[in-house]
Amino acid sequence: MTDVNALADALEAAERDVRPIPRLTDSADLDVPTAYAVQHAVIERRRARGERLAGVKMGFTSRAKMLQMGVDDVIWGLLTDAMAAGPDVDAARLIHPRIEPEIVFLIGREVRSPAEADAAVDAVAVGYEILDSRYEGFSFTLPDVVADNASAARFGVGPWHRPRDVSNVGLLLEIDGRPAQTGSSAAILGDPVRSLRAAARLAAASGITLEPGWVVLAGAATAAVPLAAGAHVRVTGAGLGAVEVTAR
């Protein structure tokens, strides 16, 4: 039988010590349901230390990534308030950080099913997610990345706007003033709202209600870019403004 707590210990230690570890699947029999149990065990430890749940992040939201990983559904992870970034982030506390542009939804009322998701959106924004796989070489299988909370590390959100159509928002990620990635929110399942509904579906299946004040990071609109210490990043969404962060 797989020892969920021992695997959670390993991931927690990797993050705490900023030291990558071999993939869990190299030495453990780990399927996806058990991987989610590991993920939630790590999150519960964070909550025991005083962190509060702040939302949900979605992964594998492009068809290309699904094909690459051999899956036909998205994955998800949980965000806490400690993952929310300010104007700068300490890159020395991350193993091999990468940053990507996001569309972000602000939840205004409880969501217990996908049917409630659209009407529960209080605002939308452009944002970013900083990924940081705890595995050596940023290499993982599907159960590995699920256990590792879908590589969640930090996130940031730009100015909020009233709910609007975000199905084809042009996105630009700049590093030190130079374009690093461009894309469209249409790369997120064809429309980020589909990712929001998937977040509600997966959360409900785990007995989790999306709460007022939570955010949903809909998923990557472009490839993630390595984030080096000293880099200044600006993410712009057409009609949504911009959000900036500096890695120190």
Secondary structure, DSSP 8 states (H G I E B T S, - for coil): ---HHHHHHHHHHHHHHT--B--GGGTS---HHHHHHHHHHHHHHHHHTT--EEEEEEE--SHHHHHHHT-SS-EEEEEEGGGB--SEE-GGGSSS-EEEEEEEEEE-S-B-SGGGHHHHEEEEEEEEEEE---BGGG---HHHHHHTGGGEEEEEE---B-S---TT-EEEEEETTEEEEEEEGGGTTTSHHHHHHHHHHHHHHTT--B-TT-EEE---SS--EE--TT-EEEEEETTTEEEEEEE-
